[in-house]
Amino acid sequence: MVALAALTLMNACNTKSASTPADAVLENIHARKSVRQFTDEPVSQEHIETMLKAAMAAPTAVNYQPWRFVVITERARLDAMAEVLPYAKMLKQAPLAIVVCGETTWFEGRENTYWQQDCSAATQNILLAAEALGLGAVWTGVYPNMELARPLAEFLGLPGTVQPLCCIPIGHHDGTTQPRDKWKPENIHYEKW
């Protein structure tokens, strides 16, 4: 988390008016948006590793770290994956996709009932890191829709105990997508409902 905060601060100092590390982190969170339009500029290996390091800094139940990542950069594979995932057609534009997967078993082969939460936290860190790096990204859901998860798992050659949670198309955005204000005080309850 410290690495992501430092990365966010560096980006904020370069492009935004943040005056403190907290301001930089909060500005990055509020600037995050779901980007579905990309240029054809590739994402550097350094940026890919930065996003994956941020993902692996996520909280995880009993520090089990069930996340597994499949990184796709080959144009033909991205195009083919867009056919497997009908809600991720933007893969035909994106130069990169990270599929966040989870190991569904843990100690002594028992079912890991927390893999979805752990991998969701890792996904959010990827999205925030992408924003901090000046990239665009969008979370496209896969699990628990088995009509999407099974074909994607087969396409990626995942082992039987590894389940795809989501696919994140990532790239340099065209600048048209803006963040949405999702603040709704009516959704907040104090002490009890």
N, C-alpha and C positions, 0 to 999 in steps of 0.2 A: 504494500500500500504506500510505503514511503517513496518507492521508485515512481509510482504513478503520480503521486503528489508533486514530486520534483519535476517530472516530465510536464505535468500540467502547468506548473509555475513557470517553467522555461518558456513554454508556448505562450502563456498569458503575458509574460513580460515582453515577448517579441511582437504580439499582435493585439493585446488588449490593455485595459487600463487598471488591472488588478494592482492593489497596493500591498496586499499581504498574501501569504501562502493560502490562507483560508479563502480569501476573495478569488484567487486563481482557481482553486478547486471548484468552488461554487459556480463561478462563471462557466467553467468547462461543463459542469453537469447541466446547467441551464441552456447552454449552447448546443448540446447534443441533439441531433435530429435524425430521422430515418431518411436516408438518402437512397434514391432509386435510379438516379441518372449519373452516369460516370463518363469521364473522358477515357481515351485509350492509353493514357500514360500508365506505365507499370508501377507497382508498389515495390519499393526497395526491400531487399532482404533484411536490412537493418530495421526498417519499420515493421516488417513481419515479426521479427524476433522481439522487438519492443512490445508489440501487442500481445504476443504469447507470454512474455514475462509478466506483463500486467495481469493476464488471465490467471496465471499460476500464483499470483499474489492474493487471490480471492480467499475469503473464509471458506472453511470446509469442515464438515462434521468429523470429530476426533482426528483431524488432520489427515484424513484418508486420501485426499486428493484424487478423486475418481475420474477427473477429467482426462480426456484424450482428444487430440486435435488432428484433423486431416486438413492439410493446406493444399489448395488446388490453384495452380497458376497457368496450366496449359490451356490454351484457348479451346481446343477441341473437347477437353474434359469439362470445362465450364459450360460450353454450349450443350453438351450431352446431359449434364446435370440439370440444366434448365428444363429439359424435357421430362426428367424424373420428378422435378418439383414444380408443379404448375403455378405456385404462388411466388416463385423466385425467377420469373422470366428475366429480371434485370441481370441475371448471371450472364446473359448474352452480351452485356456491355461491360460488366465488371472485370477487371484484370486479375482479381483475387477473390477466393472464397475460403473461409475457415469454417469447417464443420465441427461444431462442438459436440463431443460424444462423451458418454459416461460409462464407466465400468459398473455394471449392475449387481455385481456380487462383491462381498467383502469377507471379513474374517471367517475362516473355515468354510468358505463357499456359501455362506448365508446371503440372502437378498439384502442389497444395500438400498434402504428406503430413503436415503438422503441424496442420492446421486443427482436427482433433478434440481434440487435447491443449490447444491454445490456448483453444478455446471451452469445454472442460471446466473449465479454470482460471477463466475468466470466470464460468461458472455457479456454481462454488463461492463466488466472491466475492459474487455476488448472494445466495446462500443465507445467507452470514455477515452481509452487510449487512442483510438482512431480519430476522435474529435480533437484531442490534444495535438495530434500529429498533422492536423489540417486535412485529414482524409474524411471521406463519407462512408457510411456503413448502414446496414439495415438488418435487423433480427427477423429472419423468416422462420416461423415455427415448423417443426416436424413432429416431434413427440408431444402428445401421446397418440397422434393420428397414425395408426399402423399402416394405413393405405399409402402414407408417405414414408414412414420410417422403414418398412420392410424393403421397398425397392431401393431406397437410398443406402441402406446397410449393404445390400447386395452389390450395388454400383460401386461402393467404396471398398468392398471386400472385408467388412468388419468381422471380427471374431464374434461368436455367439453370445458372449456375455457383455458385449459393448453395444450400446444403443445410441443412435444419433438424436440429440436434443434439438438442434437447430442448425441452420446454415446462415452464415453471415457474408453476403456479398460486400466487398470492400474495394474502394478505388478513390481516385481523385474526383471529387464531385464537380459538377458544372456550375455550382454557385446559385442555383435557382431555389433549392430547398431551404426553408427557414425553420428555426425551432418554433414549437407551439407552446403557448402558455397553458399549462395543465393545472394550474393552481385553482382548487375548488374548496374553499373553507367549509362548505356544507357537508363535505365528506369526512370531517374531523369531529371526533367525540372525545370528551375528556371524562375520565373517571368511570363512566359507564355509557351505554348507548342512550 
